[in-house]
Amino acid sequence: CRSPDGTVYRSRRSACQFMISSGQYSNEDIEEMRSSLKYEGWLDSSDIPEGWKIKKKHYATMLMGRGGELFNSSVEAAKFIQNYIQYFSQDDVEKVNVLARINQPKNGGFRASFHTDWNENDSSVPKGWKTKKRSGRGVCVLDPKGVSFSSRRKAMEHMLKNGGQKEDIECMRNSLKNIEGWRDMETFLPENWLFRQKSHGYYFI
């Protein structure tokens, strides 16, 4: 990646970090560079602090901070947040700590939370969305903008809060009912609510 003055950067991420720290570039230029990070595998996600990006590579989960900082593991990111905790919300702290616990080193390596390939032909999610299996049970979901969610439930919550298309929400709701065991009960629940029973109680959405 080469800047207009001829400086060469090893990646778009390092170029983005320089643009932010130098104070010489407009917000528009920085956002344009940030949007191109998807070509290097960097994605937005509701499971990390706002403005951060995540990249899953083999057996490692890498994170990029708002300022373009590179963290080669979620544990490294969690330590950074603890050092600058005054600049982060409690929600941000909890999100990264959850990732750090999920990806704790095991037998000298990082345990992969997700498989590598996205399924582009999953009819259980809206058109343009993708899914991939998680280790263990369940799937994570990727929307057309590249934002990932750790479950169908979280994806639907995001759609409801952010004005998703009615037909997309209904598609996701049906997949929760038909695949993940969520149920509706018109007599006892408000319209469009779902519930699921587990051994230790009930969950509602």
Salt bridges, closest charged atoms under 4 A:
GLU31 OE2 - ARG34 NE 3.85
GLU40 OE2 - ARG12 NH1 3.87
ASP44 OD1 - LYS53 NZ 2.77
ASP47 OD1 - LYS154 NZ 3.50
ASP91 OD2 - LYS95 NZ 3.49
ASP92 OD2 - ARG66 NH2 3.13
GLU120 OE2 - LYS130 NZ 3.62
ASP122 OD2 - ARG152 NH2 3.94
GLU157 OE2 - ARG153 NH1 2.81
GLU170 OE1 - ARG173 NE 3.69
GLU180 OE2 - ARG152 NH1 2.83
ASP184 OD2 - LYS177 NZ 3.12
